[in-house]
């Protein structure tokens, strides 16, 4: 997270409290998605890893070279 360079102490808590509900809802959505994915994988196990995981591994491998 990037914050403006000049931030007075009085405005900081206000911005945090304003963004807090958004953070909570985002986390709740993420948790819902994660639980959905985990329940799906329990029902039908995939032999092939997720595409974004393989892409990430490929990027890490390229960076290591």
HTML snippet that shows the backbone in 3Dmol.js (N, CA, C, O; Angstrom):
<script src="https://3Dmol.org/build/3Dmol-min.js"></script>
<div id="view" style="width:600px;height:400px;position:relative"></div>
<script>
const pdb = `
ATOM      1  N   UNK A   1       0.835  -1.201   0.000  1.00  0.00           N
ATOM      2  CA  UNK A   1       0.000   0.000   0.000  1.00  0.00           C
ATOM      3  C   UNK A   1       0.869   1.250   0.000  1.00  0.00           C
ATOM      4  O   UNK A   1       1.808   1.362   0.788  1.00  0.00           O
ATOM      5  N   UNK A   2       0.553   2.184  -0.882  1.00  0.00           N
ATOM      6  CA  UNK A   2       1.308   3.427  -0.937  1.00  0.00           C
ATOM      7  C   UNK A   2       0.504   4.520  -0.260  1.00  0.00           C
ATOM      8  O   UNK A   2      -0.706   4.638  -0.454  1.00  0.00           O
ATOM      9  N   UNK A   3       1.199   5.319   0.539  1.00  0.00           N
ATOM     10  CA  UNK A   3       0.538   6.420   1.238  1.00  0.00           C
ATOM     11  C   UNK A   3       1.130   7.728   0.762  1.00  0.00           C
ATOM     12  O   UNK A   3       2.304   7.766   0.394  1.00  0.00           O
ATOM     13  N   UNK A   4       0.360   8.800   0.756  1.00  0.00           N
ATOM     14  CA  UNK A   4       0.902  10.104   0.371  1.00  0.00           C
ATOM     15  C   UNK A   4       2.070  10.485   1.273  1.00  0.00           C
ATOM     16  O   UNK A   4       2.072  10.135   2.453  1.00  0.00           O
ATOM     17  N   UNK A   5       3.064  11.196   0.739  1.00  0.00           N
ATOM     18  CA  UNK A   5       4.254  11.530   1.540  1.00  0.00           C
ATOM     19  C   UNK A   5       3.922  12.364   2.776  1.00  0.00           C
ATOM     20  O   UNK A   5       4.447  12.105   3.859  1.00  0.00           O
ATOM     21  N   UNK A   6       3.049  13.368   2.616  1.00  0.00           N
ATOM     22  CA  UNK A   6       2.715  14.214   3.766  1.00  0.00           C
ATOM     23  C   UNK A   6       1.347  13.810   4.302  1.00  0.00           C
ATOM     24  O   UNK A   6       0.319  14.136   3.709  1.00  0.00           O
ATOM     25  N   UNK A   7       1.341  13.103   5.419  1.00  0.00           N
ATOM     26  CA  UNK A   7       0.091  12.635   6.011  1.00  0.00           C
ATOM     27  C   UNK A   7       0.098  13.007   7.484  1.00  0.00           C
ATOM     28  O   UNK A   7       0.927  12.524   8.255  1.00  0.00           O
ATOM     29  N   UNK A   8      -0.830  13.866   7.866  1.00  0.00           N
ATOM     30  CA  UNK A   8      -0.862  14.293   9.269  1.00  0.00           C
ATOM     31  C   UNK A   8      -1.460  13.184  10.128  1.00  0.00           C
ATOM     32  O   UNK A   8      -2.264  12.395   9.633  1.00  0.00           O
ATOM     33  N   UNK A   9      -1.084  13.108  11.402  1.00  0.00           N
ATOM     34  CA  UNK A   9      -1.571  12.035  12.281  1.00  0.00           C
ATOM     35  C   UNK A   9      -3.093  12.025  12.424  1.00  0.00           C
ATOM     36  O   UNK A   9      -3.677  10.971  12.678  1.00  0.00           O
ATOM     37  N   UNK A  10      -3.741  13.170  12.266  1.00  0.00           N
ATOM     38  CA  UNK A  10      -5.193  13.223  12.460  1.00  0.00           C
ATOM     39  C   UNK A  10      -5.938  12.575  11.291  1.00  0.00           C
ATOM     40  O   UNK A  10      -7.015  12.013  11.488  1.00  0.00           O
ATOM     41  N   UNK A  11      -5.383  12.645  10.075  1.00  0.00           N
ATOM     42  CA  UNK A  11      -6.077  12.083   8.914  1.00  0.00           C
ATOM     43  C   UNK A  11      -5.821  10.582   8.772  1.00  0.00           C
ATOM     44  O   UNK A  11      -6.601   9.879   8.129  1.00  0.00           O
ATOM     45  N   UNK A  12      -4.753  10.096   9.359  1.00  0.00           N
ATOM     46  CA  UNK A  12      -4.401   8.681   9.207  1.00  0.00           C
ATOM     47  C   UNK A  12      -5.466   7.746   9.784  1.00  0.00           C
ATOM     48  O   UNK A  12      -5.911   6.846   9.073  1.00  0.00           O
ATOM     49  N   UNK A  13      -5.897   7.915  11.046  1.00  0.00           N
ATOM     50  CA  UNK A  13      -6.922   7.010  11.587  1.00  0.00           C
ATOM     51  C   UNK A  13      -8.225   7.071  10.798  1.00  0.00           C
ATOM     52  O   UNK A  13      -8.901   6.056  10.636  1.00  0.00           O
ATOM     53  N   UNK A  14      -8.581   8.258  10.307  1.00  0.00           N
ATOM     54  CA  UNK A  14      -9.821   8.399   9.543  1.00  0.00           C
ATOM     55  C   UNK A  14      -9.751   7.553   8.274  1.00  0.00           C
ATOM     56  O   UNK A  14     -10.699   6.836   7.954  1.00  0.00           O
ATOM     57  N   UNK A  15      -8.646   7.631   7.557  1.00  0.00           N
ATOM     58  CA  UNK A  15      -8.512   6.865   6.317  1.00  0.00           C
ATOM     59  C   UNK A  15      -8.518   5.368   6.619  1.00  0.00           C
ATOM     60  O   UNK A  15      -9.074   4.578   5.855  1.00  0.00           O
ATOM     61  N   UNK A  16      -7.903   4.983   7.727  1.00  0.00           N
ATOM     62  CA  UNK A  16      -7.877   3.567   8.100  1.00  0.00           C
ATOM     63  C   UNK A  16      -9.283   3.066   8.415  1.00  0.00           C
ATOM     64  O   UNK A  16      -9.677   1.987   7.971  1.00  0.00           O
ATOM     65  N   UNK A  17     -10.037   3.851   9.182  1.00  0.00           N
ATOM     66  CA  UNK A  17     -11.389   3.418   9.558  1.00  0.00           C
ATOM     67  C   UNK A  17     -12.293   3.401   8.331  1.00  0.00           C
ATOM     68  O   UNK A  17     -13.203   2.576   8.249  1.00  0.00           O
ATOM     69  N   UNK A  18     -12.056   4.302   7.372  1.00  0.00           N
ATOM     70  CA  UNK A  18     -12.882   4.324   6.164  1.00  0.00           C
ATOM     71  C   UNK A  18     -12.598   3.098   5.300  1.00  0.00           C
ATOM     72  O   UNK A  18     -13.515   2.531   4.705  1.00  0.00           O
ATOM     73  N   UNK A  19     -11.337   2.690   5.229  1.00  0.00           N
ATOM     74  CA  UNK A  19     -10.984   1.564   4.366  1.00  0.00           C
ATOM     75  C   UNK A  19     -11.205   0.221   5.060  1.00  0.00           C
ATOM     76  O   UNK A  19     -11.199  -0.820   4.401  1.00  0.00           O
ATOM     77  N   UNK A  20     -11.399   0.229   6.370  1.00  0.00           N
ATOM     78  CA  UNK A  20     -11.510  -1.036   7.107  1.00  0.00           C
ATOM     79  C   UNK A  20     -12.678  -1.903   6.635  1.00  0.00           C
ATOM     80  O   UNK A  20     -12.472  -3.091   6.385  1.00  0.00           O
ATOM     81  N   UNK A  21     -13.914  -1.357   6.500  1.00  0.00           N
ATOM     82  CA  UNK A  21     -15.025  -2.205   6.028  1.00  0.00           C
ATOM     83  C   UNK A  21     -14.742  -2.823   4.661  1.00  0.00           C
ATOM     84  O   UNK A  21     -15.098  -3.973   4.408  1.00  0.00           O
ATOM     85  N   UNK A  22     -14.110  -2.065   3.796  1.00  0.00           N
ATOM     86  CA  UNK A  22     -13.777  -2.590   2.468  1.00  0.00           C
ATOM     87  C   UNK A  22     -12.811  -3.766   2.599  1.00  0.00           C
ATOM     88  O   UNK A  22     -12.931  -4.767   1.893  1.00  0.00           O
ATOM     89  N   UNK A  23     -11.853  -3.627   3.513  1.00  0.00           N
ATOM     90  CA  UNK A  23     -10.884  -4.707   3.740  1.00  0.00           C
ATOM     91  C   UNK A  23     -11.603  -5.954   4.246  1.00  0.00           C
ATOM     92  O   UNK A  23     -11.327  -7.070   3.807  1.00  0.00           O
ATOM     93  N   UNK A  24     -12.532  -5.742   5.179  1.00  0.00           N
ATOM     94  CA  UNK A  24     -13.268  -6.881   5.743  1.00  0.00           C
ATOM     95  C   UNK A  24     -14.093  -7.587   4.671  1.00  0.00           C
ATOM     96  O   UNK A  24     -14.092  -8.816   4.600  1.00  0.00           O
ATOM     97  N   UNK A  25     -14.799  -6.818   3.833  1.00  0.00           N
ATOM     98  CA  UNK A  25     -15.633  -7.440   2.802  1.00  0.00           C
ATOM     99  C   UNK A  25     -14.758  -8.176   1.785  1.00  0.00           C
ATOM    100  O   UNK A  25     -15.112  -9.262   1.326  1.00  0.00           O
ATOM    101  N   UNK A  26     -13.625  -7.586   1.440  1.00  0.00           N
ATOM    102  CA  UNK A  26     -12.727  -8.231   0.483  1.00  0.00           C
ATOM    103  C   UNK A  26     -12.214  -9.549   1.057  1.00  0.00           C
ATOM    104  O   UNK A  26     -12.137 -10.556   0.354  1.00  0.00           O
ATOM    105  N   UNK A  27     -11.864  -9.528   2.344  1.00  0.00           N
ATOM    106  CA  UNK A  27     -11.353 -10.739   2.976  1.00  0.00           C
ATOM    107  C   UNK A  27     -12.439 -11.811   3.014  1.00  0.00           C
ATOM    108  O   UNK A  27     -12.174 -12.992   2.791  1.00  0.00           O
ATOM    109  N   UNK A  28     -13.678 -11.373   3.303  1.00  0.00           N
ATOM    110  CA  UNK A  28     -14.792 -12.326   3.367  1.00  0.00           C
ATOM    111  C   UNK A  28     -15.009 -12.970   1.997  1.00  0.00           C
ATOM    112  O   UNK A  28     -15.221 -14.178   1.897  1.00  0.00           O
ATOM    113  N   UNK A  29     -14.955 -12.146   0.939  1.00  0.00           N
ATOM    114  CA  UNK A  29     -15.129 -12.670  -0.421  1.00  0.00           C
ATOM    115  C   UNK A  29     -14.022 -13.669  -0.742  1.00  0.00           C
ATOM    116  O   UNK A  29     -14.270 -14.731  -1.313  1.00  0.00           O
ATOM    117  N   UNK A  30     -12.794 -13.307  -0.361  1.00  0.00           N
ATOM    118  CA  UNK A  30     -11.654 -14.172  -0.630  1.00  0.00           C
ATOM    119  C   UNK A  30     -11.816 -15.500   0.105  1.00  0.00           C
ATOM    120  O   UNK A  30     -11.553 -16.564  -0.455  1.00  0.00           O
ATOM    121  N   UNK A  31     -12.253 -15.430   1.369  1.00  0.00           N
ATOM    122  CA  UNK A  31     -12.454 -16.650   2.149  1.00  0.00           C
ATOM    123  C   UNK A  31     -13.533 -17.522   1.516  1.00  0.00           C
ATOM    124  O   UNK A  31     -13.389 -18.743   1.449  1.00  0.00           O
ATOM    125  N   UNK A  32     -14.615 -16.892   1.052  1.00  0.00           N
ATOM    126  CA  UNK A  32     -15.688 -17.646   0.400  1.00  0.00           C
ATOM    127  C   UNK A  32     -15.141 -18.364  -0.826  1.00  0.00           C
ATOM    128  O   UNK A  32     -15.432 -19.538  -1.054  1.00  0.00           O
ATOM    129  N   UNK A  33     -14.344 -17.643  -1.614  1.00  0.00           N
ATOM    130  CA  UNK A  33     -13.794 -18.224  -2.834  1.00  0.00           C
ATOM    131  C   UNK A  33     -12.872 -19.394  -2.482  1.00  0.00           C
ATOM    132  O   UNK A  33     -12.895 -20.434  -3.139  1.00  0.00           O
ATOM    133  N   UNK A  34     -12.059 -19.208  -1.432  1.00  0.00           N
ATOM    134  CA  UNK A  34     -11.126 -20.255  -1.025  1.00  0.00           C
ATOM    135  C   UNK A  34     -11.875 -21.494  -0.556  1.00  0.00           C
ATOM    136  O   UNK A  34     -11.501 -22.612  -0.910  1.00  0.00           O
ATOM    137  N   UNK A  35     -12.928 -21.309   0.238  1.00  0.00           N
ATOM    138  CA  UNK A  35     -13.682 -22.459   0.733  1.00  0.00           C
ATOM    139  C   UNK A  35     -14.380 -23.165  -0.423  1.00  0.00           C
ATOM    140  O   UNK A  35     -14.477 -24.392  -0.430  1.00  0.00           O
ATOM    141  N   UNK A  36     -14.868 -22.401  -1.403  1.00  0.00           N
ATOM    142  CA  UNK A  36     -15.500 -23.001  -2.581  1.00  0.00           C
ATOM    143  C   UNK A  36     -14.488 -23.865  -3.321  1.00  0.00           C
ATOM    144  O   UNK A  36     -14.777 -25.004  -3.687  1.00  0.00           O
ATOM    145  N   UNK A  37     -13.293 -23.308  -3.538  1.00  0.00           N
ATOM    146  CA  UNK A  37     -12.260 -24.034  -4.275  1.00  0.00           C
ATOM    147  C   UNK A  37     -11.850 -25.300  -3.532  1.00  0.00           C
ATOM    148  O   UNK A  37     -11.672 -26.352  -4.147  1.00  0.00           O
ATOM    149  N   UNK A  38     -11.700 -25.205  -2.211  1.00  0.00           N
ATOM    150  CA  UNK A  38     -11.246 -26.360  -1.445  1.00  0.00           C
ATOM    151  C   UNK A  38     -12.300 -27.463  -1.469  1.00  0.00           C
ATOM    152  O   UNK A  38     -11.961 -28.642  -1.564  1.00  0.00           O
ATOM    153  N   UNK A  39     -13.589 -27.084  -1.382  1.00  0.00           N
ATOM    154  CA  UNK A  39     -14.645 -28.101  -1.403  1.00  0.00           C
ATOM    155  C   UNK A  39     -14.704 -28.771  -2.776  1.00  0.00           C
ATOM    156  O   UNK A  39     -14.945 -29.975  -2.870  1.00  0.00           O
ATOM    157  N   UNK A  40     -14.485 -27.997  -3.835  1.00  0.00           N
ATOM    158  CA  UNK A  40     -14.476 -28.564  -5.187  1.00  0.00           C
ATOM    159  C   UNK A  40     -13.327 -29.564  -5.328  1.00  0.00           C
ATOM    160  O   UNK A  40     -13.511 -30.660  -5.858  1.00  0.00           O
ATOM    161  N   UNK A  41     -12.143 -29.178  -4.851  1.00  0.00           N
ATOM    162  CA  UNK A  41     -10.974 -30.034  -5.008  1.00  0.00           C
ATOM    163  C   UNK A  41     -11.127 -31.309  -4.186  1.00  0.00           C
ATOM    164  O   UNK A  41     -10.585 -32.351  -4.555  1.00  0.00           O
ATOM    165  N   UNK A  42     -11.861 -31.236  -3.073  1.00  0.00           N
ATOM    166  CA  UNK A  42     -12.090 -32.446  -2.274  1.00  0.00           C
ATOM    167  C   UNK A  42     -12.993 -33.417  -3.028  1.00  0.00           C
ATOM    168  O   UNK A  42     -12.778 -34.629  -2.995  1.00  0.00           O
ATOM    169  N   UNK A  43     -14.013 -32.873  -3.715  1.00  0.00           N
ATOM    170  CA  UNK A  43     -14.934 -33.730  -4.458  1.00  0.00           C
ATOM    171  C   UNK A  43     -14.238 -34.363  -5.667  1.00  0.00           C
ATOM    172  O   UNK A  43     -14.332 -35.569  -5.893  1.00  0.00           O
ATOM    173  N   UNK A  44     -13.537 -33.523  -6.438  1.00  0.00           N
ATOM    174  CA  UNK A  44     -12.894 -34.009  -7.657  1.00  0.00           C
ATOM    175  C   UNK A  44     -11.428 -33.567  -7.658  1.00  0.00           C
ATOM    176  O   UNK A  44     -11.136 -32.436  -8.046  1.00  0.00           O
ATOM    177  N   UNK A  45     -10.508 -34.425  -7.237  1.00  0.00           N
ATOM    178  CA  UNK A  45      -9.092 -34.033  -7.191  1.00  0.00           C
ATOM    179  C   UNK A  45      -8.529 -33.812  -8.594  1.00  0.00           C
ATOM    180  O   UNK A  45      -8.794 -34.586  -9.514  1.00  0.00           O
ATOM    181  N   UNK A  46      -7.751 -32.745  -8.736  1.00  0.00           N
ATOM    182  CA  UNK A  46      -7.155 -32.441 -10.042  1.00  0.00           C
ATOM    183  C   UNK A  46      -5.727 -32.978 -10.077  1.00  0.00           C
ATOM    184  O   UNK A  46      -4.957 -32.791  -9.135  1.00  0.00           O
ATOM    185  N   UNK A  47      -5.390 -33.641 -11.163  1.00  0.00           N
ATOM    186  CA  UNK A  47      -4.022 -34.128 -11.320  1.00  0.00           C
ATOM    187  C   UNK A  47      -3.109 -32.996 -11.789  1.00  0.00           C
ATOM    188  O   UNK A  47      -1.911 -32.985 -11.504  1.00  0.00           O
ATOM    189  N   UNK A  48      -3.702 -32.039 -12.518  1.00  0.00           N
ATOM    190  CA  UNK A  48      -2.929 -30.927 -13.075  1.00  0.00           C
ATOM    191  C   UNK A  48      -2.977 -29.741 -12.116  1.00  0.00           C
ATOM    192  O   UNK A  48      -4.058 -29.393 -11.641  1.00  0.00           O
ATOM    193  N   UNK A  49      -1.829 -29.103 -11.814  1.00  0.00           N
ATOM    194  CA  UNK A  49      -1.833 -27.931 -10.934  1.00  0.00           C
ATOM    195  C   UNK A  49      -2.547 -26.751 -11.577  1.00  0.00           C
ATOM    196  O   UNK A  49      -2.750 -26.728 -12.791  1.00  0.00           O
ATOM    197  N   UNK A  50      -2.924 -25.777 -10.767  1.00  0.00           N
ATOM    198  CA  UNK A  50      -3.637 -24.608 -11.284  1.00  0.00           C
ATOM    199  C   UNK A  50      -2.740 -23.823 -12.236  1.00  0.00           C
ATOM    200  O   UNK A  50      -1.530 -23.752 -12.018  1.00  0.00           O
ATOM    201  N   UNK A  51      -3.313 -23.227 -13.294  1.00  0.00           N
ATOM    202  CA  UNK A  51      -2.507 -22.508 -14.288  1.00  0.00           C
ATOM    203  C   UNK A  51      -1.720 -21.353 -13.685  1.00  0.00           C
ATOM    204  O   UNK A  51      -0.562 -21.139 -14.045  1.00  0.00           O
ATOM    205  N   UNK A  52      -2.337 -20.602 -12.767  1.00  0.00           N
ATOM    206  CA  UNK A  52      -1.623 -19.459 -12.203  1.00  0.00           C
ATOM    207  C   UNK A  52      -0.449 -19.925 -11.342  1.00  0.00           C
ATOM    208  O   UNK A  52       0.551 -19.217 -11.228  1.00  0.00           O
ATOM    209  N   UNK A  53      -0.564 -21.110 -10.735  1.00  0.00           N
ATOM    210  CA  UNK A  53       0.540 -21.641  -9.938  1.00  0.00           C
ATOM    211  C   UNK A  53       1.702 -22.028 -10.844  1.00  0.00           C
ATOM    212  O   UNK A  53       2.857 -21.750 -10.524  1.00  0.00           O
ATOM    213  N   UNK A  54       1.404 -22.668 -11.976  1.00  0.00           N
ATOM    214  CA  UNK A  54       2.461 -23.077 -12.891  1.00  0.00           C
ATOM    215  C   UNK A  54       3.120 -21.846 -13.508  1.00  0.00           C
ATOM    216  O   UNK A  54       4.334 -21.824 -13.709  1.00  0.00           O
ATOM    217  N   UNK A  55       2.323 -20.826 -13.808  1.00  0.00           N
ATOM    218  CA  UNK A  55       2.872 -19.593 -14.361  1.00  0.00           C
ATOM    219  C   UNK A  55       3.803 -18.926 -13.371  1.00  0.00           C
ATOM    220  O   UNK A  55       4.863 -18.419 -13.738  1.00  0.00           O
ATOM    221  N   UNK A  56       3.395 -18.931 -12.109  1.00  0.00           N
ATOM    222  CA  UNK A  56       4.211 -18.328 -11.057  1.00  0.00           C
ATOM    223  C   UNK A  56       5.524 -19.088 -10.913  1.00  0.00           C
ATOM    224  O   UNK A  56       6.588 -18.483 -10.784  1.00  0.00           O
ATOM    225  N   UNK A  57       5.446 -20.415 -10.936  1.00  0.00           N
ATOM    226  CA  UNK A  57       6.646 -21.241 -10.813  1.00  0.00           C
ATOM    227  C   UNK A  57       7.585 -20.973 -11.986  1.00  0.00           C
ATOM    228  O   UNK A  57       8.802 -20.910 -11.814  1.00  0.00           O
ATOM    229  N   UNK A  58       7.008 -20.814 -13.189  1.00  0.00           N
ATOM    230  CA  UNK A  58       7.820 -20.527 -14.366  1.00  0.00           C
ATOM    231  C   UNK A  58       8.525 -19.192 -14.247  1.00  0.00           C
ATOM    232  O   UNK A  58       9.690 -19.059 -14.623  1.00  0.00           O
ATOM    233  N   UNK A  59       7.811 -18.195 -13.719  1.00  0.00           N
ATOM    234  CA  UNK A  59       8.405 -16.873 -13.537  1.00  0.00           C
ATOM    235  C   UNK A  59       9.550 -16.939 -12.536  1.00  0.00           C
ATOM    236  O   UNK A  59      10.596 -16.323 -12.742  1.00  0.00           O
ATOM    237  N   UNK A  60       9.353 -17.683 -11.454  1.00  0.00           N
ATOM    238  CA  UNK A  60      10.395 -17.814 -10.427  1.00  0.00           C
ATOM    239  C   UNK A  60      11.608 -18.520 -11.022  1.00  0.00           C
ATOM    240  O   UNK A  60      12.751 -18.149 -10.750  1.00  0.00           O
ATOM    241  N   UNK A  61      11.347 -19.546 -11.840  1.00  0.00           N
ATOM    242  CA  UNK A  61      12.436 -20.289 -12.456  1.00  0.00           C
ATOM    243  C   UNK A  61      13.242 -19.382 -13.383  1.00  0.00           C
ATOM    244  O   UNK A  61      14.472 -19.431 -13.399  1.00  0.00           O
ATOM    245  N   UNK A  62      12.525 -18.540 -14.168  1.00  0.00           N
ATOM    246  CA  UNK A  62      13.204 -17.613 -15.077  1.00  0.00           C
ATOM    247  C   UNK A  62      14.028 -16.604 -14.294  1.00  0.00           C
ATOM    248  O   UNK A  62      15.141 -16.262 -14.693  1.00  0.00           O
ATOM    249  N   UNK A  63      13.480 -16.124 -13.172  1.00  0.00           N
ATOM    250  CA  UNK A  63      14.192 -15.132 -12.365  1.00  0.00           C
ATOM    251  C   UNK A  63      15.443 -15.749 -11.745  1.00  0.00           C
ATOM    252  O   UNK A  63      16.442 -15.057 -11.549  1.00  0.00           O
ATOM    253  N   UNK A  64      15.397 -17.050 -11.434  1.00  0.00           N
ATOM    254  CA  UNK A  64      16.535 -17.720 -10.798  1.00  0.00           C
ATOM    255  C   UNK A  64      17.699 -17.866 -11.771  1.00  0.00           C
ATOM    256  O   UNK A  64      18.858 -17.859 -11.355  1.00  0.00           O
ATOM    257  N   UNK A  65      17.399 -18.000 -13.078  1.00  0.00           N
ATOM    258  CA  UNK A  65      18.475 -18.187 -14.065  1.00  0.00           C
ATOM    259  C   UNK A  65      19.272 -16.916 -14.258  1.00  0.00           C
ATOM    260  O   UNK A  65      20.214 -16.892 -15.050  1.00  0.00           O
TER     261      UNK A  65
END
`;
const viewer = $3Dmol.createViewer("view");
viewer.addModel(pdb, "pdb");
viewer.setStyle({}, {cartoon: {color: "spectrum"}});
viewer.zoomTo();
viewer.render();
</script>
